[in-house]
């Protein structure tokens, strides 16, 4: 088996939304297709990848550093022992050759894009869904039939009033979601609490609403928001401070008893280990949101799960950031606690297969090999437009 071609492009997902820290007015992503000479049921095996939202396209790193390594590698060095399929771990080693430890930065995103496409190929060659492949290779052999998902939204729009936020939350419920998430930290505390109350009024119970500050707060502000949020009992209070400020996270946990969540901006198993060592995270209630694509891919995410296991954490406490079909396969195959979803933003990269609607807050896996992108018509149009040979 050989890789015959690799194509990469930059695609805009710009919109006028904002969280407490950034605007998405110029947001874009990288899309990738890896073509092989393998054929299954008469069809050429092609693997697709892209990066999760919130980090910009990685064209420079891909074209100048990582894709040349993949193209120049001995083809045998990329294969498993059978010689008929790629080995994601060996591919990862090739990509990371001559890279110093630490300083993860944006390179973790570039590697994660390639890693996604590689796993898509591996599962297609095996003629299995990625979820089933992961269950057999790295899980207990069975997948979750459905994965719990929540609708991430509640961004700040120019001129958006509380009534519009309530309409958005109603829309998510109408789509089949039972839990939602909204942004905080972009306006003063009193105004955000008004928004929180309005969202709770719609979703019906505070335990169905999570809030996300996107790392905006210093310790004083994080504690003030914690005090304001505590009476409501929201599902979780997410990323109050800088993701690498473990001391802030630890001190916040001493003052805020309800669940907290963080991790989407930690890009290595070493950073995840430091969060568990020094961040005061509580295995009985808190949520870890490391993103498999942004953090060097699924190969590194499996290392993260091993770190969690060593520290006494269940994978059920992991709900990955990303909101796409790749993370959904991982959640189903490794039996995580759920998955994020973006029903109305970052289209067509967010969301799941066309054949699997959201039902009672959960989604099933499509019955097809690989990650299942071929069951996302609008996403395949993007791939075809930008990556067609």
N, C-alpha and C positions, 0 to 999 in steps of 0.2 A: 504494500500500500504506500502511496506517495501523495504528498501535497502537490497539486499541479498549478495552482494560481491562488493569489491572495489579493483581495481588493478592499480598499478602505475609503471612506468619504466622511465629510462633515455635514450634519443635518441640523437645521435650526429647530428648536422647540421654544422659541421666544414667546413670551406673553407679558401682560401688564400686571401680573401678580407679584407680590413681595411677601417675604416673611420678616421677622424682626431684624434680620441682618442683611439680606441681599434682595435685590430686584432680579427678576428673571427676564428682563427686557432684552438681554443679549445671550440668553442661554442656548447652548447647542450641545450635540452629542456626536460621538464617532460611531459609525456603523462599519461592520467588517464581515466579509464573506471569505471563508477558506474552502477552496475547491479541492477535491481529491479524485483519484482514479478508482475509488471503490464504488461499487454499484450494489444496491439492494432492491430486489424486485424490479430490476431493469432500470432503476433511476440512479443518477449520479448522486453521491453523498456530498452535500455542501453544509458546512457549519456556519451559523450566524452569531454575531456578537454585537453588543453595544454597551455603553456605560450608563449607569443609573443617573437620574437627574440630580442636579445640584453641583456636579463637577463638570467642567467644560470639556469639549471635544479634545482628544489626545493626539491629533494628527501629527504633530511634530515628533513626539516621543515614539509613536508607532512607526512612522516612516523613516526616521533617522537612526533609531536604536533597536527597537524590539523586533519589528518585522524583518529587517535585514538578518538578524541572528537566526530567525526561523527559516528564512529562505536559504541561508548559507549552511545550515546544519546538515550533517550526514543524515540522509533519510532514515537510516536504520537506528540512529540515536533517538528518534522520536517515537519509535514503535514499542509496543509491549512484547512480551516474550514470544507470543504467537507469530508476530510479524505481520498480522492482518489488521491491526487497529492501532490507533494512536494511544500512547500512554500519557495521560495528563500530567503526571508527576515528572516524567522525563522531559516533556515539552517545557514544563515550568523551569526545570533546571537549566535547559538551554537558554530560555529567555533571560534568566537571572545570572547567567555567567558574566563574570567580571563586574558585578555590582557589589558595592560595599554595603555592609549591614547598616541599618538605621537610615534616617533621612527618607522615610517612605514617600511622603509627598505625593505628587501626581503620578509617579511611575507605577504606583500600585494600581491606579485606575487603568493605565494602558495595558498592563499585564492582565488585569481582570477581563478586559474586553476580549483578548485573545483566548484566555482560559474558557470563557463562555462558549466561544465558537468551537473549541476543541472538545468540550464535553458534549456539545450538540452532535458532533461527528461521532464520537465514541458510542453514544447511545443509539444513533441511527444505524451504525454498522452492526451493533448487537440486536437491532430491530426491537428495541424496548424503549419505553419512555425513560427519560432521565430519572424520574422519581423511582421507578422500579429498579433501574440499574444501581442507584445509590442505596436503595433498601437492601439489595442483594450483596453489594460490595462493602458497604460501610454501616448498614443498619441491621435490623433484626429479620430482614427478609420480606417484610410486608410494608405496604405504604398506608398512610392515612387515606381513607376513601374520600374525605372532604377536608379542606383546610379552612379554618376560621380566618376571615379577612375583615379589615376595617377600612372605612373610606377616609383617606387623608385629604383634607381640604382646609377650609376656613382661613384662607390667605387674606392678606390685606389688598383690596383693590382700590384704585383711586375713586373716591366718592362713595364707596360702599357703605351702606347703612346697616344697622342691626337687622332690619327687616330683610335685607338681602341675604345676610348670613342665615337667618332662619329658613328662608326659601331654599338655600343651598342644602341645609341639613335635611329638610323634608324630601328634597330630590334624592338624596342618598338612601333614605328609608324606602322611598318608592322603588329604587333600583334593587332592593333586597338586602341592603346592609342593615345591621342592627347596632353597630358601633361606629363611631366617627372620631375624627381628630381635628382640632383647630389650632391656629397659631395664636400665640400671645407674645407680649414683649415689644410690640411695635407702637403701642399707645400707652398712656399712663395706666397704672394699676386699676383705678376706679372704672375707667372706660373698658378695660379688658374684662373685669369682673361682670360688667353689664353684658358684654358679649357672651361670656361663659354662661350666665344665667339664661340668656336667650336661647343658646344652643341646647342647654339641658331641658328647657321647656319643650323643645321639639323632640329630642331623642327619648325623653320620658324618664330618664334616670341618669344621675351623674356618673354611675359606673359604666355607662355606655359612651362616655365622652372623655378622650384624652386631650391634653394640652401640651403644646410644644413651643419652647422659647428659642430654639435654634442657637443655643450657646450665647445668648445676648447679655446675660446678667453678670455683674460682679456679686460678691458674697452678700453684701448688704441688700441689694435689690432682689437677689434670689430668695433670701429669707423673708423679705417683705411680701413677695408674691406667694411664697409658701404659706405664710400666715393668712393671706387673703383667700387662698384656695382650700385650705384645710377643712373649713366647715362644709364644703360641697361634696367631698369624697369622689373626686374625678378618678377615672380609670388609671391614669398615671400622669405625672408631671415630668415632662421630657426635656433633657438637655438644657438645664437652667444656665449653666456656665460653660466656659471654654472646655471642649472635650478632653483636653490634656490637663486641666486643673483638678487633679484628683483630690487635693486638699479641700477645695470648695465643695466637691461632690460629697466628700466624707462629712464635712461639717453640716451640709444641708440635711443629710440623712439623720444626724443627731437631733434635728429640730422638726423634721417632717416625717410623720409616721406612715402615711399612705404610700402606695407604690410610686417609684420613680423609674425613669427609663433613660438610657443613654447608650452610646456605642457606635452610632452610624458614621461618625467621623474618626473612628479608630481603624487603622488600616493594616494591622499586623497582629499576629498572635502574641507578640511581646507586649504591645500596647494593651491588648485585652487582659493579659496577665497582670499588668501593672494596675489596671482599673480594679480588678478583683483584689489585689493585694492592698491597695492604698485608697481606693475610692469609697469605701464604706458601703458598697452595694450589698443588698440583703437577698440571699438566695431563696427565701420563702415568699417574696412578693415582687421584687424589682425585675425589670425587663431589660434584656440586652439586645441591641438593634444593629449589630455589625452587619455590613452590607457585603455579600459575597463578591459582587462585581468590583466595588470600589477598593476592596482590600486584597488585591493580588489574585482574586478568583476563588473558586471552590477548593482548589488545592490548599490554599492558606486557610480558608474557612474551616476545613476539616481539622487543621491544627488548632484553630481557636476552640472548636468543640472539645478537643482533647484537653486543652487547658481548663476549660470549664469543668470537665469531668474530674480533673485532678483537684479542683477547688470545691467539689461537692455540689456543683450546679447541674440541674436537669436541663436537657435541650428544650424542654417545654417552656423554659423561661426566655427563649430566644424568639423574637419576632423581627425578622430582618427588614431593614430599610430597602427600598427599591421599587416595590409595587409592580413587579413584572413576572412574566411566565417562568423565567429562570429561577428566581427566588421561590416561586410557588412549588416548582419541582423539588427543590431542596427541602422546603418545609414539609412536603408530603413524604418524601423518601427517607428523611432523617428524623421525622416526627418532632418537628419544632412546635412552638406554641401558637403559630399563626403566621400571617403575612400581611404586609401593608398593601394598599391598593389606591390607585389614583383614577377614579372613575371619570373625572371631567378635565383633568389637566395632564400635560406632558404626552398627549396622544401623538402617534399611536403606540408609543413605547410602553406606557403604563397599561394596566389591565390585563385580562386573561383571554383565553380562547373564545372564539365566537360561539362555539357549541356548548359552552359551560357558563350559563348565567349565574349571577349571585342569587342564592336561595337561603333565606333565614340566616344571613350572615356568614355563609360558607360557600366554597366553590370546589367543584370536582376537577380532576385532571382529565384532559382529553385523551381518547384512546388512540394515540398515534406515537410513533417513535421519535426520539430526540426530545428537545425542549418543547416542541409543539407550536413553534412560530407559524408553521404552515396553516394553522387553524386560526390565524389572526390576519384576516384579509387586508386590512388597511396597512398593517406593518409590512406584509409581504410586498405591497405596492411600493413602499419606500425602499426596501431592499432591491427590488427589481429595477427601480428607477436609477438608483445610485451605484449598484454593485453588479449589474448584469454584465456578463462577459462579452 
